[in-house]
Amino acid sequence: MRGPMEILIEEAAIAEVSNSVGRPADAKVVDLSDRTVCPGFIDTHVHLCVDGLNLARQTLQCSPAKALAGLYYA
């Protein structure tokens, strides 16, 4: 936790993180001072082979499950 910071976004990318960034005159300011912001942090939890229609069958048939089963039985 670095305390109060400013994050400058340019063209959908983080351009600067600092105590005070150089804001363009037309900058849109979003106050997140009551939040914790983690620039660059993404949620990496994903199910690549499951759409939820038949969870048990899809889980057993997906490649990662087969790979893990192969490691277990090898």
C-alpha positions in Angstrom: 0.0 0.0 0.0 1.6 3.2 -1.2 -1.0 5.6 0.1 -2.9 8.2 -2.0 -1.7 7.9 -5.6 -2.8 9.0 -9.1 -3.0 6.7 -12.1 -2.8 8.3 -15.6 -4.5 6.2 -18.3 -3.7 7.0 -21.9 -5.1 5.0 -24.9 -6.5 2.3 -22.6 -3.0 1.7 -20.9 -1.4 2.8 -17.7 0.9 5.7 -18.6 2.0 6.8 -15.1 1.5 6.0 -11.4 2.7 8.7 -9.0 1.7 10.9 -6.1 0.7 13.5 -8.8 0.5 12.8 -12.5 0.5 15.4 -15.3 -3.2 15.5 -16.3 -4.2 16.7 -19.8 -6.7 19.6 -19.7 -9.5 17.3 -20.9 -8.7 14.5 -18.5 -11.7 12.7 -16.9 -11.0 12.3 -13.2 -12.4 9.2 -11.4 -12.1 9.4 -7.6 -11.3 6.0 -6.2 -9.9 7.3 -2.9 -12.2 5.0 -1.0 -11.0 1.9 -2.9 -7.9 -0.3 -3.2 -6.6 -0.1 -6.8 -4.2 -2.7 -8.1 -3.0 -1.5 -11.6 -2.0 -4.4 -13.8 -3.6 -7.1 -11.5 -6.0 -9.4 -13.3 -8.2 -12.2 -12.1 -6.5 -15.3 -13.5 -9.3 -17.7 -12.4 -10.8 -19.1 -15.6 -12.5 -22.3 -16.7 -11.3 -22.7 -20.3 -13.3 -25.9 -21.0 -16.5 -25.4 -19.1 -19.7 -23.6 -20.2 -21.8 -24.7 -17.3 -24.4 -26.7 -19.3 -23.1 -30.1 -18.1 -20.5 -29.4 -15.6 -19.6 -32.9 -14.5 -19.2 -34.3 -18.1 -17.3 -31.2 -19.3 -14.9 -31.3 -16.3 -14.0 -34.9 -16.9 -13.6 -34.4 -20.7 -11.5 -31.2 -20.7 -7.8 -31.4 -21.6 -6.5 -30.1 -18.3 -8.5 -32.8 -16.4 -7.1 -35.5 -18.7 -3.6 -34.2 -18.2 -3.9 -34.2 -14.4 -5.4 -37.7 -14.5 -2.5 -38.9 -16.6 -0.1 -37.5 -14.1 -2.0 -39.3 -11.3 -2.1 -42.7 -13.0 1.4 -42.6 -14.5 
